[in-house]
Amino acid sequence: MTDLALGRATIVYDDPEEGVVRETLDNEEVVYVRDHWMVKTGTDEDGNDLLKQIPRDRVHRVDRTVERFEEEAGTVRQRVESIASDLRERIPVAGGESDRRERADEEAKTITIEDEDAT
């Protein structure tokens, strides 16, 4: 795959030792999870990815280029769904496994959120 197909991301953040740092990487090497930006910094001798975690309050901005926004949004959605699925597996349900299956079959509910700035 080419860089154009992947897109690129530039993250600008404060590093306690280096000051303001600006790194440009492939989009797939920069992710936001649990109040931290994670940046892939390489791999170890076993082939595992090495990640640098940067707290969100140290990040000034993340600029991304993408071939298509829909593809990027789909990737984000897949990550959120994966995290939600993982949480569902970890959170105990009072009624046990059968209750969990019944809840999964229930229809999704929509919650309306009002934007205070819009008024």
C-alpha positions as CSV (number, residue, x, y, z in Angstrom):
1,M,0.0,0.0,0.0
2,T,1.2,3.5,-0.7
3,D,1.5,6.4,1.7
4,L,-1.4,8.1,-0.2
5,A,-3.7,5.2,0.4
6,L,-2.7,5.0,4.1
7,G,-2.6,8.7,4.7
8,R,-0.2,10.4,7.0
9,A,-0.5,11.9,10.5
10,T,1.6,14.6,12.1
11,I,1.4,14.8,15.9
12,V,2.7,17.9,17.7
13,Y,3.2,17.4,21.5
14,D,5.3,18.5,24.5
15,D,8.0,16.1,25.6
16,P,9.5,16.7,29.0
17,E,13.1,16.1,27.7
18,E,12.9,17.3,24.1
19,G,10.4,20.2,24.3
20,V,7.9,20.5,21.4
21,V,8.1,17.5,19.2
22,R,6.6,17.1,15.7
23,E,6.4,13.6,14.3
24,T,4.9,12.5,10.9
25,L,3.9,8.9,10.5
26,D,1.5,6.7,8.7
27,N,-2.1,7.1,10.0
28,E,-2.2,3.5,11.3
29,E,0.8,4.3,13.6
30,V,-1.0,7.0,15.5
31,V,-4.1,6.1,17.6
32,Y,-6.1,7.7,20.5
33,V,-7.1,5.3,23.3
34,R,-8.1,6.0,26.9
35,D,-7.0,9.6,27.1
36,H,-3.6,9.0,25.5
37,W,-2.3,9.3,21.9
38,M,-0.2,6.2,21.1
39,V,2.6,6.4,18.5
40,K,4.3,3.4,17.1
41,T,8.1,3.8,17.6
42,G,9.3,0.5,16.1
43,T,9.3,-3.2,16.9
44,D,11.2,-5.4,19.4
45,E,13.3,-8.4,18.5
46,D,10.2,-10.6,18.8
47,G,8.2,-8.5,16.3
48,N,6.0,-6.8,18.9
49,D,5.1,-3.2,18.3
50,L,6.7,-0.6,20.6
51,L,4.4,2.3,21.5
52,K,5.0,5.7,23.1
53,Q,2.0,6.9,25.1
54,I,1.4,10.6,25.1
55,P,-1.2,12.0,27.5
56,R,-3.8,14.0,25.7
57,D,-3.1,17.2,27.6
58,R,0.5,17.2,26.2
59,V,-0.7,17.1,22.6
60,H,-1.2,20.4,20.7
61,R,-2.7,18.9,17.6
62,V,-2.8,15.9,15.2
63,D,-3.1,16.7,11.5
64,R,-4.1,13.9,9.2
65,T,-4.3,13.4,5.5
66,V,-6.6,10.7,4.3
67,E,-7.6,9.5,0.8
68,R,-11.3,9.3,1.9
69,F,-12.8,10.5,5.1
70,E,-15.4,7.7,5.0
71,E,-12.6,5.1,5.2
72,E,-11.0,6.9,8.2
73,A,-14.4,7.2,10.0
74,G,-15.0,3.5,9.3
75,T,-11.7,2.6,10.9
76,V,-12.5,4.7,14.0
77,R,-15.9,3.1,14.2
78,Q,-14.3,-0.4,14.1
79,R,-11.9,0.5,16.9
80,V,-14.8,1.8,19.1
81,E,-16.8,-1.3,18.4
82,S,-13.8,-3.4,19.3
83,I,-13.3,-1.6,22.6
84,A,-17.0,-1.8,23.4
85,S,-17.1,-5.5,22.7
86,D,-14.0,-6.0,24.9
87,L,-15.7,-4.1,27.7
88,R,-18.9,-6.1,27.3
89,E,-16.8,-9.3,27.8
90,R,-15.2,-7.9,30.9
91,I,-18.2,-6.3,32.7
92,P,-20.2,-8.9,34.7
93,V,-23.9,-9.1,34.0
94,A,-26.3,-9.9,36.9
95,G,-28.3,-12.6,35.0
96,G,-25.3,-14.5,33.6
97,E,-24.7,-15.5,30.0
98,S,-28.3,-16.1,29.1
99,D,-29.2,-12.5,30.3
100,R,-26.3,-11.2,28.2
101,R,-27.7,-12.9,25.1
102,E,-31.2,-11.4,25.8
103,R,-29.8,-7.9,26.2
104,A,-27.8,-8.3,22.9
105,D,-31.1,-9.1,21.1
106,E,-32.8,-5.9,22.5
107,E,-33.3,-3.0,20.1
108,A,-30.8,-0.2,20.3
109,K,-32.1,3.0,22.0
110,T,-31.3,6.5,20.7
111,I,-30.3,9.2,23.3
112,T,-30.7,12.8,22.2
113,I,-27.9,15.1,23.3
114,E,-28.4,18.8,23.3
115,D,-25.5,21.1,22.4
116,E,-25.4,24.0,24.9
117,D,-23.3,26.1,22.5
118,A,-26.0,25.8,19.8
119,T,-28.4,28.0,21.7
